[in-house]
Amino acid sequence: MEDDIGFMCAHCGGEVHDVTHNREGAVDGVGYRHNRRVEPWDHELELAVGVAQAPSRACDFCGEHEPSWLYYPTLDPDDTDMFEVELDTTHLSDDDTAVAVLNMLYPWLACDTCSVLVADRKVDRLIDRALDRTPVPSDAAVDEETVRARLQGSLSVFFSTRPGRPQPSRAI
């Protein structure tokens, strides 16, 4: 990330993107969201203009620093016979829909512990680990049940788009 002025979150310093909300070909509006696959539940987005901080390399499952493994999305038709993900957005907000789409498009980093849990497809243990390392505060905008549902949705997209083995993260 260069020192370009753009949208950022005044609370965390993270980069912010604008998201066009449209359904069935009509633009419903434009919103803003953190440029992270799973939005932090410890604060609301505080839109500001400035130079965003470079994102730290952390496990996308639990937040541990210096992850060891990288999972690329399998979107190449040469890698699989068919790529199809059923994404039911009926009960998702526009922001949650945008997060689900980002989950499909970007690579995920994992620490050693989470990589083992991914290999064993232990979704509940991945969610428990994430919440143990970053608990939902009692005064958060959403409750733990909502956070668990969002993490469950993100992980279901992850597992449906990354059937292969991880690569060492030093490859990026």
N, C-alpha and C positions, 0 to 999 in steps of 0.2 A: 504494500500500500504506500503510495507516494504521499507527500505533504500537500495534498489537494484539499481545499476547503469543500465541505459537503455536509450532508446530514449526519448527525451523530446523536447519541443519547447523552444528555448532560449528566445523568446519574452515574453511568458506568464508563462513559467514554467510547463505547462501541459504535461501530459503523451502523448506519440506518439506511434502509432502502425504501423507495416508494413502491407501492404495490397497487396495480390497477385491478379493481374488482369488477369482474364482468361475468355474467351468466347468460347463456344462450345468445351471444353476440351483442349484448347491450352493455355499455359501460355504466355501472352502478355508482362508481366513485373511485377515489384514490385514497389510500391509507398509507401508513408508515409502520415499519416493523424493524426489530433488531435483525441484523444479518447473521443470525445463528439458527441452527436447525431446531433446537429446543430452547424456546425463550426462557430466560431466567424468571423464576416465579417470586424472586425476592423484591422486585420493583417494577413499576409501570414504566413504559417508555416516556422519557422526558425529551421531546424533540428539540434540538438545538442545531445551530450551524457552526461548524468549526472543523478542526482536523481530528479525525477519529484515531484512537490508539490502534496500533497493529494488534491483531488477535494473538493471544498466546497459544502455543501448541499444548493442547490438553486433550485427554480422552473424551470423546463425544458421548460416552456412556456414563462416566462417573465424575469426570473433571480432573482426574489425577494428572499431574504434570509429566511431561516428557513421555508421551505414548510411544509404544514400540511397533505398532501394527497399523496398516492402512488397508481399508476395504474400498475398492473401486466399485462404482455401480456397474451392473451388467446391462448396458443399453445398446451394445454393439450386436446387430443381428447375426454377425459371424460367430459370436461367442455362444449363442443359444439358438435353438430352433425357433423359439417364439418368445417375444417379450410382451407380456400383457399384465397390467396391474389393474384390478378393480378398485377404484377409489370412490367410495360412497361419501359424498360431501353434503348429504342431506342435512345432517345435524351439526355440521362444522361451521364455525364463523368463517368469514373471508380470510382473516389472519391465520386461523388454524389450517385452512385449505392451502394457503401459500406455504406454510411450514411443511405440510405433507409433500407438496411438489418439490420443495428444496431437498427434502429427505431423499427423494428419488434421484436427484441430479448430482449431488456433491459427494465426494469421498468422505468416509468416516475414519477417524483415528481411534485406536483402542490401546489401553494399557495391557500388560500381560494378563492380569486377573480377568478383565472384561473379555479379552480375546478367548480365554478358556471358556467363559460362560457363553460367549457367542457360538463357539464350536459345539458346545453341548446344548445349544438352543434353550438356555435357561432364562427366559424372558422375565419371570417373576423375580429371580435373583438379581438380574441386571437392574430392574426397577428399584428393588430394595437397596442395592448398593448405591445407586444414584441418590436416593433419598436419605440414606445414612450419611453420605458425604456432604450433601446439601439439603438439610431438612427444610420443609415448608414452614415459614414463620407463622405464628398464630394470627398475625395481623396482615397476612398476605392477601392480595386481591382475589386469589382463588384458593380453594381448600385442597387438602392432600388427595382426596378422591378425584378431583378434576385433574390434578397434576398426574396422578397414576394413569388416568384414562388417556391423557395426551401422550405420555411416555409409551403406553401400550400401543397407541396408534402409530407413533413414530417408529417403534421397533417392528411393528408388523410390516410397514413399508420397507424398512431396512432389510428384513429377512426375505421379503418377496423380490427384492432387486439385487441382492448380493449373495448368490448361492456359492460363489467360488471361495478360494482360500485367500487369506490376507497376504499382503506384501509387507516387507520391513518398511517402517515409516521413513527411514532415512532416504528412501527413493524419491521423496518429494522435495 
